[in-house]
Amino acid sequence: MKIVLAYSGGLDTSVLLKQFVQAGHQVVAMTANLGESDLVAGDGSQDALDAVRRKALALGAVEAVMIDARERFIDDYAYKALAANALYEGVYPLSAALSRPLIADLLVETAAEYAADTVAHGCTGKGNDQVRIEVGVRAKAPHLRTLAPLREKPLSRPDAIAYAQANGVPISHTAAKPYSVDANLWGRSIEAGVLEDPWNAPPEDAYAWTVAPATAPIAGDEVVIAFRHGIPSIGGTHGAQMVFELNKVAGANGVGRIDLIEDRVVGLKSREVYECPGSVTLIEAHKALERLVLTRDELRLKAALDQKYAELIYDAQWPAPLRNALDAFNAKIAERLTGDVRVQLLRGRAVVTGSRSPFALYDESLATYGAGDRFRHDAAGGFIEIHGLPVAAGAAKAAAAAEAATPQPV
Ligand code: ARG
């Protein structure tokens, strides 16, 4: 059969590719560039991507396609999550979770292009990513068969290395790495190894994009994020390039480290460490603009819907109709989300220090304690009278009932 394999270039998917080829299948290796290699220390990202393609072909793939999906990822996935301030369990910006429905779409599109009837991935049976990819594939192309060999037959690291050595699969120095890592422009996740004991503090070597807040520069950095209808830019730079640069500057100030005991879709708890300097900064800024512009009712309802949105992303429900409905709500809200937010990046924190917008509901002449106050102080007394009416009535009833229940002295 002809199989489109979601191929990262790492050990597991390289072993899978080789096994498919040995079993006589035609394999199209599909790799999505989501900006991860740009963020790996040093440059030569194009070389790194070419090396992945060449490796797939050397292992016997009939085709190796490298899809530059950076802008699509940011525009159609990450910025929809930004509109919802999406943070799973209050802290995780859903970097890996957001990429899987895109990878599913790319698998489906590549299968159509190369007339393949099967897609395959290297996810294990224990994680969320298998669910996200397969729900995504089913939504778009229910006729496709999906293979998940590492779910049927888990491959231990030593077995993978032994197989690779015996079958001419090159093993990079990262095969011995102590963690399982996934990364794209929205963030980097690190799991397994010593992190599996939740009492162990994450060692410094788990992090690649952020410095330890304690060693970050004392002066920090400042960025002004300009939003136009909810879409950010910094100094005229947009999209993937802007997120890339923000990751660099926020990471250099130790912003975006997250350590979470997380509840997986498949029921178990796991310990996940993330570094998401860019997305954490953008979400802070986006929330600040909302606080300036939206009504109290909008903010209250949106907080609840935002949490639901994050859960949909996490729970592999990206293709669900509810997400489209929430996108429509967020798009309506974003009509007024134009303005600037200044953020100080300082020793692990992204702190908003200023915001302004032509749509601001904040009105200094109402808020001021200084001269020029336009607030009707005299109206507050009557307001309290009526606003407190139910409480006063309830309290009076309770007091009367208590009195009635008190035994009277004879
Ligand atoms: N726990 C995170 C999530 O489910 C990160 C998953 C990272 N994936 C990986 N294959 N290492 O979104």
Residues whose N, C-alpha, C, O or C-beta is under 5 A from the ligand:
A	BS01	LIG	A96 A97 N128 S180 V181 D182 S189 E272
